[in-house]
Amino acid sequence: MLREEVQTRFKTNVVKQKRFSELLQASLNKYANRSIEAAQVIEELIAMAKQFRDEAEKVAAMGLSVAEVAFYDALANNQSAHDLMGDKVLMKMARELAEKLRGNLSIDWQYKENVRARLRTTIKALLKRYKYPPDQEAAAIDLVLQQTEMISEEWSKEDLGNKIQAVVADALEKQF
């Protein structure tokens, strides 16, 4: 049940989903190995719930969309990048990434190597332009692509919803 909560809450954020899944699994492993008592597991779960809340407050304060936060987390996952560049630059990069990547996706893009290559080039160019630390550039590109795969389904749903709304609005307009 808790695993499902983590996956649902962070279904579009690969970094947070991994981090909170690992925290949960570590607590459960300690309990299974009899390293901690049930009361301590509950304390750890309460602490995790507080981290969930803190994350939600941080996201609200950032003023980023869900996709932008996910890309921010992917970029900030490299501690040297976070230390060197700071939140404001990483947030700006995340906004730009979300816009550029969303505009370059096509149907079944995950399976088209030419589209993936174009996305890699787009990501790499953005990282270079902002002087992202080269020590983790390859890992950042891979993580951003993973994040794109995760969020693209949500983008597709949004796009479909927008198209349906436009068709309905057009039909209503013609009717009246």
N, C-alpha and C positions, 0 to 999 in steps of 0.2 A: 504494500500500500504506500509506504513512504517512498520507495523507488519510483512508483508511478507519479507521485506528487512532484518529485524532483524533475522527472522527464516532462511532465505536463507544464510545470511552472517555467522551465527553461527550454522548452521545445525548439525555440529558435536561436538558442545561444549555446554553441558548442563548448565554450570555455567554462561557463558557469555550470552547465549540465555535468561536465566532467568533474569539476571541483567539488560540487555538492554530492555527486554520486560517490566520489572517493571518500569524502568525510563520512557519509552514511555507512559505506561499506567498512571503513576502519572501525567505527563504533560497533557494528554488528560482529565483526571479526573478533574484537576484544571480548565481547560478551560470549561468543561461541567458544573462545579459547579459555573462558573462565578467568580472564585477566581483570574483568570488572564485574560488578554486581548490576542487577537490573536497575537499581536506583541511579547508578552512575550513567547507565545508558540513557535513562530518561533525562538526566541533567544535560548530557551531550546533545540529545535531541532538542531540548529547550534552547540550548545555545545555538544550535543550527537554525531553529525557527527565528531567533533574534537576528542571526546573520541574514536570513531571507528578508526580514523586515528592513534591516540596515541597507541591504542591496536595493530594495524597492525605493527607499528614501533617497539614496544616492542617485539612482536613475532619474527620479523625479526632479532632483536638483540640477541635473546635467542638461535637461531640456532637449534630449535627443529622442528620436523615434526608437522603436524596438529594434529595428534593423541597424540603426546607427550605433546603438549601445552594443549590440552584438559585434559589430566590426571594431568598435573602440576596444572591447574586451580582447578581441583577437590581436589587435595591434599592441595593446598594453600588456599582453601576456609575457612579453619580453621585458624583464625588469630593467635592463640597461636602456631600452628605448623609453620606458616610462620615466626613468630618472633623468635621462638626457633631454627628452623632448617636452615632458610635462603634459598635463591634462588638456590644456587648451589646444595645443598643436595636434595631439592625438584625436581630440574631438573633431577638429576641422578635417583631419584626414578621414575619419570615419564617415562624416557627412558626405565628403566627396566620393569616397569608395562606394557608399550605398547608392548614390546617384549614378555614378558611372557603371557600376556592375549591373544595376537593375536595367539600365538602358541598353546593355549589351547582351542580355540573355535572350535566348530563343527557345522554342519548344525542343525538349530532349537535349538541351545543351550539355548535360552531364556526359552524354554518350558521344558527343561530337568533338573529336580531338582538336579540330581547327578552332572551334569556339573556345575550348579550354585554353588553348595556346594564346589566343587573343586576350582572354581574361588575365592570364598570367602576365602577359606583356603590359597590360593596363595597370595591374597591381604593382609590378616591378617599377614601372615608370613613376608611379605616384610615390612609392617608397623612396626612390632615388631623388625625386624633386624635393621632398621634405627632409632629405638626409637622414633617413631611418638607419639606425646602426647596422652595418653590414654583417656583424657577427651572427645575427639570427634572421637575416633577410629571407633565406630559403625557407626556414621554418615558418616565418610570418606569411609568406606567399601561400604555402600549403594550408596553414590554418585559416587564412582568409578564404581560400577556395572551399575548404570544408564548411566554413560558415555560410558561404554563398549557397552551397548545396542545401544546407539546412533551412535557410530563410527563403530560398526561391519558391518552395511550395506555398509558403504564406503569400508571397508576392503574386503568384499565379492565382490564388484564391481571391485576393484583393482585386486583381485585374478583371477576373471573371465577374465578380460582384459589381464592379464599376460598369462593365459592358452590359450586364443585365439591367442595371438601373437606367442606363442610357436608352436601352431598347424600350423599357417600360415607360420612361418619361416621353420618348418619341411617340409611342403608341397612344398614350393618354393625350398628348398634345394634338395628334391627328384626329382623335375621337371627339374632342371638344372644339 
